[in-house]
Amino acid sequence: MAWVLVVGAVNWGLVGLLDLNIVETIFGGSSSMLTRAVYIVVGLAGAYKAYMLVTVKK
């Protein structure tokens, strides 16, 4: 799961810094089903990580 969060973080960092969206470049634009699938997986990984941070006690 960590690599999915890294992909999302690097992609958004590049969008902010260089206006370059690697996910859309690789998978065929914002309307591509593959691009949408990557965004969904990254979003689910982020939601799961947030849930784990809030609920898991150390």
C-alpha positions in Angstrom: 0.0 0.0 0.0 2.9 2.4 0.7 3.9 2.5 -2.9 0.4 3.5 -4.0 0.6 6.5 -1.6 4.1 7.4 -2.9 2.7 7.3 -6.5 -0.1 9.7 -5.5 2.2 12.0 -3.6 4.8 12.2 -6.3 2.1 12.8 -9.0 0.4 15.6 -7.0 3.8 17.1 -6.3 4.6 17.2 -10.0 1.2 18.6 -10.8 1.8 21.4 -8.3 5.4 22.2 -9.3 5.5 21.6 -13.0 1.8 21.2 -14.1 2.8 17.6 -15.1 0.4 14.8 -14.4 2.4 11.6 -14.8 -0.7 9.3 -14.2 -2.6 11.0 -17.1 0.5 11.0 -19.3 1.1 7.2 -18.8 -2.5 6.0 -18.9 -4.0 8.2 -21.5 -5.6 11.4 -20.2 -8.2 12.2 -17.5 -11.1 10.4 -19.2 -9.2 7.1 -19.5 -10.5 4.2 -17.5 -7.0 3.2 -16.5 -6.3 6.7 -15.2 -9.6 6.6 -13.2 -8.7 3.2 -11.8 -5.3 4.5 -10.6 -7.0 7.5 -9.0 -9.5 5.2 -7.3 -6.8 2.9 -5.9 -4.7 5.9 -4.6 -7.8 7.4 -3.0 -8.8 4.1 -1.3 -5.2 3.7 -0.1 -5.2 7.2 1.3 -8.6 6.6 3.0 -7.4 3.3 4.5 -4.2 5.0 5.8 -6.2 7.8 7.4 -8.5 5.3 9.0 -5.5 3.4 10.4 -4.0 6.6 11.8 -7.2 7.4 13.6 -8.2 4.0 14.9 -5.0 2.1 15.6 -3.5 2.7 19.0 0.2 2.2 19.6 
